[in-house]
Amino acid sequence: MAIAYDSTASYATSGSNVTNPTWSHTCSGSDRVLVVICTDPNNGANHDSATYGGQAMTKAVESAQYGGGSTSVWYLINPPTGSNTVSFNGGTTRWMCGSISYTGADVSDISDGTCSNGGTSISATSCSITTSRDKSVIIGGGGGTGNFTWSAANGLTQRYNVQDGITYHGVGGTEQKVTAGAEITGISASGTADRMTYAAMAIKEKVSFIPRVTMI
């Protein structure tokens, strides 16, 4: 079974800071994995935990803080099917989040690498992720502050793009790495952002093994 995109949902804090953003995401299919990305644009907030349908998610990677901004990536193997609630817990800020699910993943050995990066007074940020298996999918996202157009970059297919007003932004996407090896992945803005962070993980495709038949 080939790895395949399932669905996306997103969240943007509106109006005032929160510590516990929640939103709905729908998963379907078999050999599922759900990846959640949350960005603190500027407030030095902690990234404490995430759940989906009440099940705890695992943190894959968290970026360093750049000017108070940071991004974390979480995943859950075989999440419940149907519509369930994503609940993220962290410090008080205007969270920008996305959730992306895939089917046909290697649920016995899901992670194929992580990376993160960021900076201040920049218009793009990226990092290099090295996959060990052909056809792995890179799922990444981030964001920051700045009244510009924000986009997935470096070959990512954009899956979500959220904002609170004109200042705080979050954006993320996916890319299949057909041949194993190093890949640059990241996001960009149309102007110089006060701060920008990005983080990503790669998920492995399920491999179907064909039994070897010995002729005698």
C-alpha positions in Angstrom: 0.0 0.0 0.0 1.5 3.3 -1.1 1.7 6.2 1.3 -1.0 8.7 0.6 -2.2 12.1 1.8 -5.4 11.9 3.9 -6.5 15.3 5.2 -5.5 18.6 6.8 -7.0 20.9 9.5 -5.7 24.1 11.0 -6.0 26.5 13.9 -5.2 30.1 14.5 -5.7 31.9 17.8 -8.1 34.8 17.3 -8.0 38.0 19.3 -6.1 37.1 22.5 -3.5 34.7 23.8 -4.5 31.1 24.8 -2.7 28.1 26.4 -4.8 25.3 25.0 -5.8 25.5 21.4 -8.2 22.8 20.2 -9.6 22.0 16.7 -11.2 19.0 14.9 -9.4 16.7 12.5 -10.7 13.8 10.5 -8.6 10.7 9.9 -9.5 7.8 7.6 -7.9 4.7 6.0 -5.4 2.2 7.3 -1.8 2.4 8.5 -2.5 5.9 9.6 -0.3 8.6 11.1 -1.3 12.1 12.3 1.2 14.9 12.5 0.5 18.1 14.4 2.6 21.3 14.0 2.3 24.2 16.4 4.1 27.6 16.2 4.5 30.2 18.9 5.0 33.3 16.8 6.8 35.5 19.4 6.0 34.8 23.1 8.7 32.4 24.4 6.0 29.8 25.1 6.5 26.2 26.2 5.4 23.3 24.0 4.2 20.8 26.6 1.9 18.2 25.1 -0.6 17.3 22.4 -3.5 14.7 22.2 -5.9 13.5 19.5 -9.1 11.9 20.6 -7.7 11.8 24.1 -4.6 9.8 23.0 -1.2 11.3 23.8 1.0 12.3 20.9 4.8 12.0 20.7 7.0 15.1 20.2 9.2 14.5 17.2 11.2 17.8 17.2 11.0 21.3 18.7 13.0 24.2 17.3 15.1 26.5 19.4 13.6 29.9 20.2 14.4 32.7 17.9 13.3 36.1 19.2 10.8 34.3 21.4 9.3 32.2 18.5 9.4 28.4 18.2 7.8 25.5 16.5 7.2 21.9 17.5 6.1 18.7 15.6 4.1 15.9 17.1 2.8 12.6 15.8 0.3 9.8 16.6 0.5 6.3 15.1 -2.9 4.8 14.1 -5.0 7.7 15.4 -8.8 7.0 15.8 -10.7 7.3 12.6 -13.4 9.9 12.1 -13.6 13.4 13.4 -11.8 13.9 16.7 -10.3 16.8 18.7 -6.7 17.8 18.6 -5.8 19.4 21.9 -2.4 21.2 22.3 -1.0 22.4 25.6 1.7 25.0 26.0 2.5 28.5 27.2 0.3 31.5 26.6 0.5 32.9 23.1 -1.3 33.2 19.8 -0.8 29.7 18.6 -0.7 28.9 14.8 -1.2 25.2 14.2 -1.8 22.6 11.5 -2.6 18.9 11.5 -1.9 16.6 8.6 -2.7 12.9 8.3 -1.5 10.2 5.9 -2.3 6.6 5.2 0.0 3.7 4.1 2.6 4.7 6.6 5.1 2.3 8.3 3.4 2.3 11.7 6.0 -0.1 13.1 8.9 2.3 12.4 7.5 5.7 11.5 10.2 8.3 11.8 12.7 8.9 9.0 14.4 12.0 10.4 13.7 15.4 11.8 15.2 19.0 11.4 14.4 22.5 12.6 15.7 26.1 12.1 14.8 29.7 12.5 16.0 33.2 12.9 15.2 36.9 13.3 15.0 39.6 10.6 14.8 37.0 7.9 12.5 36.3 4.9 13.0 32.5 4.8 14.2 29.6 6.9 15.0 26.0 6.0 16.7 22.9 7.3 18.1 19.7 5.8 16.5 16.4 6.6 18.1 13.1 5.5 15.8 10.2 4.8 16.9 6.6 4.8 14.0 5.0 2.8 12.7 5.8 -0.6 9.3 7.5 -0.8 9.3 8.9 2.7 7.1 12.0 3.1 8.4 15.2 4.7 5.8 17.0 6.8 6.9 20.5 8.0 5.6 23.8 9.2 6.3 27.0 11.1 5.6 30.6 11.1 6.3 33.9 12.9 5.5 37.6 12.8 5.3 40.0 10.0 2.7 41.6 7.7 3.6 39.7 4.6 2.5 36.8 2.4 3.8 33.5 4.0 4.3 30.3 1.9 5.6 26.8 2.1 8.9 26.6 0.2 11.7 24.4 -1.1 9.3 21.9 -2.8 6.7 21.6 -0.1 3.1 21.3 -1.3 1.3 23.8 1.0 -1.4 22.2 3.2 -2.3 25.0 5.6 -1.8 28.8 5.9 -3.3 30.5 8.9 -3.0 33.9 10.5 -4.4 36.1 13.3 -5.1 39.5 11.9 -2.1 40.6 9.9 0.8 40.0 12.2 1.0 36.3 13.3 1.3 33.6 10.7 1.6 29.8 10.4 2.2 27.7 7.3 3.0 24.1 6.5 3.1 21.5 3.9 4.3 18.1 2.7 6.8 16.6 0.1 7.5 13.1 -0.9 11.2 12.3 -1.1 11.2 9.7 -3.9 14.8 8.7 -3.4 16.3 8.5 0.1 18.9 11.2 1.0 19.2 14.8 2.0 16.5 17.3 1.3 16.1 21.0 2.1 12.7 21.9 3.4 11.3 25.2 4.7 9.0 28.2 4.5 9.3 31.8 3.3 7.7 35.2 3.5 7.4 38.1 1.0 9.3 40.4 3.3 11.7 40.5 6.3 9.9 38.9 9.2 10.7 39.9 12.8 11.1 36.2 13.7 10.5 32.9 11.9 10.8 29.3 12.9 10.3 25.9 11.1 10.4 22.2 12.1 9.8 19.0 10.1 9.8 15.3 10.4 9.8 12.6 7.7 7.5 9.6 7.8 8.2 6.2 6.2 6.0 4.4 3.7 4.9 0.9 4.6 6.9 -1.7 2.8 5.2 -4.8 1.7 7.5 -7.8 1.7 6.9 -10.6 -0.8 7.9 -14.0 0.6 10.8 -15.6 -1.2 10.0 -18.9 -2.8 12.8 -21.4 -3.2 12.3 -23.9 -6.1 13.4 -27.5 -5.4 
